[in-house]
Amino acid sequence: MEVTTPTKLEYFDQMFKLQSKATLIHYFKGDDGRKALILDNTIFHPQGGGQPSDTGFVCVTNSNLRFCVQDVRSKDGVVFHYGFPEDSTLESELEQGEGKDVILQVDEPRRRLNSRLHSAGHLLDVCMRNVGLGHLEPGKAYHFPDAPFVEYKGTVPPNELQNKQKEIEIEVNTLISKGGKVYAAVLPYDEAAELCGGSLPDYISPGSNPRIIKVGDNPGCPCGGTHVSDISEIISLKVAQIRTKKGMTKVSYTIGT
């Protein structure tokens, strides 16, 4: 059975919802041996956009069956929840479970950490502009707990790196201490462009409805990830390193606990 109907991403509109209901569309074992669930909607964030996937559980209603979600991926709009049933003797309920109601439960500490790291990366973009590095264009980002960073197209003179590192760290922690609401919405193209300072990146198709994240009173940007509700939830940020190589500037960071 090939599922082509896109999964509704419930976390797009409700980032702070950690439990929800859905309908089981398909359960299968992939070519790689992994078992997966496809649901009609999900609050699980799939890995992508520099953010790791959520983990948690999917429970079949009126049953003792719990499916442990270890990894979540998206392909062509369909979200795959990879994992295993805790009790293999109940697996037939999934194999014959098309149309059954299920309850989704996202691991809260992991989601909270991933959201804080992702929002911290967006706040770094703001601070780069604030300290005079607005000519650097945000590129690749890695918001994983082990070694988060944001890369920018463009360079910083070597003799300025140390001072800029200090300036960025002071600026970002000033903004964190002040706090500010984080806004997320799926908007028509023109409205989204206005919220993002007048234009959108080339990879956003005209006429589309991109999801925009706005951190505090700063210009927004397209993003499919999860975030904190207020900047202050990041707690603190340390710029671990800033270095320039091959026309790129990489800013590595950690956040407080």
C-alpha positions as CSV (number, residue, x, y, z in Angstrom):
1,M,0.0,0.0,0.0
2,E,1.5,3.3,-1.1
3,V,0.3,6.4,0.8
4,T,0.4,9.6,-1.2
5,T,-1.9,11.8,0.8
6,P,0.2,14.3,2.8
7,T,0.2,14.1,6.6
8,K,-1.4,17.1,8.3
9,L,1.3,18.7,10.4
10,E,-0.6,19.6,13.6
11,Y,2.5,21.1,15.2
12,F,2.6,23.8,12.5
13,D,-0.3,25.5,14.3
14,Q,0.1,24.1,17.8
15,M,3.8,23.8,18.7
16,F,3.1,23.4,22.4
17,K,0.6,20.5,22.1
18,L,2.3,17.3,23.2
19,Q,-0.7,15.0,23.1
20,S,-3.2,14.5,20.3
21,K,-5.5,12.1,18.5
22,A,-5.1,10.7,15.0
23,T,-6.2,7.9,12.7
24,L,-3.9,5.0,11.7
25,I,-3.5,5.0,7.9
26,H,-0.9,2.3,7.4
27,Y,1.5,0.1,9.4
28,F,4.4,-1.6,7.5
29,K,7.9,-2.9,7.6
30,G,10.3,-1.1,5.3
31,D,13.0,-2.5,3.1
32,D,15.5,-1.5,5.8
33,G,13.7,-3.6,8.3
34,R,12.3,-0.7,10.3
35,K,8.6,-0.7,11.3
36,A,6.6,2.5,10.7
37,L,3.2,4.1,11.2
38,I,1.6,6.5,8.9
39,L,-1.2,8.6,10.4
40,D,-3.6,11.1,9.0
41,N,-2.1,13.9,11.2
42,T,0.8,14.2,13.6
43,I,2.3,16.4,16.3
44,F,5.6,14.6,15.9
45,H,8.2,16.8,14.3
46,P,10.2,14.9,11.6
47,Q,13.9,15.4,11.4
48,G,14.7,18.2,9.0
49,G,15.6,21.9,8.8
50,G,18.5,21.2,11.1
51,Q,16.3,19.9,13.9
52,P,16.2,16.3,15.2
53,S,13.0,14.4,15.2
54,D,10.7,14.0,18.1
55,T,10.3,10.7,19.9
56,G,7.5,9.4,22.1
57,F,4.6,6.9,21.9
58,V,1.6,6.2,19.7
59,C,-1.1,4.2,21.6
60,V,-4.1,2.4,20.0
61,T,-7.3,3.5,21.6
62,N,-9.1,0.9,23.8
63,S,-6.0,-1.3,23.7
64,N,-2.8,-2.1,25.7
65,L,-0.7,-1.6,22.6
66,R,2.0,1.1,22.7
67,F,4.2,1.9,19.7
68,C,7.5,3.4,20.7
69,V,8.5,6.1,18.3
70,Q,12.2,6.3,17.9
71,D,12.6,8.4,14.7
72,V,10.3,10.4,12.5
73,R,11.0,11.3,8.8
74,S,9.0,13.0,6.1
75,K,9.1,12.1,2.4
76,D,6.9,13.9,-0.3
77,G,4.7,15.3,2.5
78,V,4.0,11.9,4.1
79,V,5.4,11.5,7.7
80,F,6.8,8.1,8.8
81,H,6.9,7.3,12.5
82,Y,9.6,4.6,12.9
83,G,9.8,2.4,16.0
84,F,8.5,-0.8,17.4
85,P,5.5,-2.1,19.4
86,E,6.4,-2.6,23.1
87,D,4.5,-5.9,23.1
88,S,5.2,-7.8,19.9
89,T,2.3,-10.2,20.6
90,L,-0.1,-7.3,20.0
91,E,1.5,-6.3,16.7
92,S,-1.4,-7.8,14.7
93,E,-3.6,-4.9,16.0
94,L,-1.4,-2.6,14.0
95,E,-1.2,-4.8,10.9
96,Q,-5.0,-4.9,10.9
97,G,-5.5,-1.5,12.3
98,E,-6.2,0.7,9.3
99,G,-8.8,3.3,10.4
100,K,-8.2,2.8,14.2
101,D,-8.0,5.8,16.5
102,V,-4.6,6.4,18.1
103,I,-3.3,8.8,20.8
104,L,0.1,10.5,20.2
105,Q,2.4,11.5,23.1
106,V,5.6,13.4,22.3
107,D,8.5,13.2,24.7
108,E,8.4,16.6,26.4
109,P,12.0,17.1,27.6
110,R,13.4,16.2,24.2
111,R,10.9,18.5,22.4
112,R,11.6,21.4,24.8
113,L,15.4,21.1,24.3
114,N,15.1,20.9,20.5
115,S,12.8,23.9,20.5
116,R,15.2,26.0,22.6
117,L,18.2,25.1,20.4
118,H,16.2,26.0,17.2
119,S,15.0,29.3,18.6
120,A,18.5,30.1,19.8
121,G,19.7,29.6,16.2
122,H,17.1,32.1,14.9
123,L,18.1,34.5,17.6
124,L,21.7,34.3,16.5
125,D,20.6,35.4,13.0
126,V,19.1,38.5,14.6
127,C,22.2,39.2,16.7
128,M,24.5,38.9,13.6
129,R,22.6,41.8,12.1
130,N,22.7,43.8,15.3
131,V,26.5,43.6,15.7
132,G,27.1,44.8,12.1
133,L,27.3,41.4,10.4
134,G,24.1,41.8,8.5
135,H,25.9,41.2,5.2
136,L,26.3,37.6,6.1
137,E,23.5,35.4,4.7
138,P,22.3,32.5,6.9
139,G,22.9,29.1,5.4
140,K,23.2,25.7,6.8
141,A,22.1,25.2,10.5
142,Y,22.5,22.3,12.9
143,H,20.3,22.6,16.0
144,F,21.2,19.2,17.5
145,P,22.2,19.1,21.2
146,D,25.7,17.6,20.5
147,A,27.3,20.6,18.6
148,P,24.8,23.2,17.4
149,F,25.9,25.8,14.9
150,V,24.7,28.2,12.2
151,E,26.7,28.8,9.0
152,Y,26.6,32.1,7.1
153,K,27.7,32.9,3.5
154,G,30.4,35.5,3.8
155,T,33.4,36.1,5.9
156,V,34.6,38.1,9.0
157,P,38.1,39.6,9.0
158,P,40.4,37.3,11.2
159,N,41.4,40.3,13.4
160,E,37.7,40.9,14.2
161,L,36.6,37.3,15.1
162,Q,37.4,37.5,18.8
163,N,35.6,40.8,19.3
164,K,32.6,39.8,17.2
165,Q,32.3,36.6,19.2
166,K,32.1,38.6,22.4
167,E,29.7,41.1,20.9
168,I,27.3,38.4,19.6
169,E,27.2,36.7,23.0
170,I,26.5,39.9,24.9
171,E,23.8,40.9,22.4
172,V,22.0,37.5,22.4
173,N,22.0,37.2,26.2
174,T,20.6,40.8,26.4
175,L,17.8,39.8,24.1
176,I,17.1,36.6,26.1
177,S,17.0,38.5,29.4
178,K,14.5,41.0,27.9
179,G,12.3,38.2,26.4
180,G,9.9,38.4,23.6
181,K,7.1,36.4,22.1
182,V,7.8,33.9,19.3
183,Y,5.2,34.0,16.6
184,A,4.4,31.1,14.1
185,A,1.9,31.2,11.3
186,V,1.2,29.8,7.8
187,L,0.7,32.8,5.6
188,P,0.0,33.8,2.0
189,Y,3.2,34.6,0.1
190,D,2.8,38.4,0.0
191,E,1.9,38.6,3.7
192,A,4.8,36.3,4.6
193,A,7.2,38.4,2.5
194,E,6.1,41.6,4.3
195,L,6.7,39.9,7.7
196,C,10.2,38.8,6.6
197,G,11.3,42.3,5.8
198,G,9.9,42.6,2.3
199,S,11.2,39.5,0.5
200,L,11.5,35.7,0.8
201,P,14.3,33.3,-0.1
202,D,14.3,32.0,-3.7
203,Y,13.4,28.5,-2.5
204,I,10.0,29.7,-1.4
205,S,7.7,29.6,-4.5
206,P,5.6,32.6,-5.3
207,G,2.0,31.9,-4.7
208,S,2.8,29.3,-1.9
209,N,1.8,29.6,1.7
210,P,5.0,29.4,3.8
211,R,5.2,29.0,7.5
212,I,6.9,31.9,9.1
213,I,8.6,32.1,12.5
214,K,9.1,35.6,14.0
215,V,11.3,36.0,17.1
216,G,10.3,39.0,19.2
217,D,10.0,42.2,17.2
218,N,12.5,41.1,14.6
219,P,11.8,40.3,11.0
220,G,10.5,36.7,10.5
221,C,11.9,33.9,8.3
222,P,10.5,30.7,6.7
223,C,10.8,27.7,9.1
224,G,9.2,24.3,9.6
225,G,10.6,23.6,13.1
226,T,9.3,23.9,16.6
227,H,10.2,26.8,18.9
228,V,9.8,28.2,22.4
229,S,6.9,30.5,23.2
230,D,9.1,33.3,24.5
231,I,12.8,34.1,23.9
232,S,13.5,34.0,27.7
233,E,12.9,30.2,27.6
234,I,16.3,29.8,25.9
235,I,17.7,30.8,29.4
236,S,21.2,31.7,28.1
237,L,23.6,31.2,25.2
238,K,27.3,30.9,24.9
239,V,29.1,31.5,21.6
240,A,31.5,28.6,21.7
241,Q,33.4,29.5,18.5
242,I,33.2,31.7,15.4
243,R,35.5,30.9,12.5
244,T,35.8,31.7,8.8
245,K,36.7,29.2,6.2
246,K,36.2,28.9,2.4
247,G,34.0,32.0,2.2
248,M,31.7,30.8,5.1
249,T,31.5,31.9,8.7
250,K,30.4,29.2,11.2
251,V,29.1,30.2,14.6
252,S,28.9,27.4,17.2
253,Y,26.9,27.8,20.3
254,T,25.6,26.1,23.5
255,I,22.6,27.0,25.6
256,G,22.1,27.1,29.4
257,T,20.2,24.5,31.4
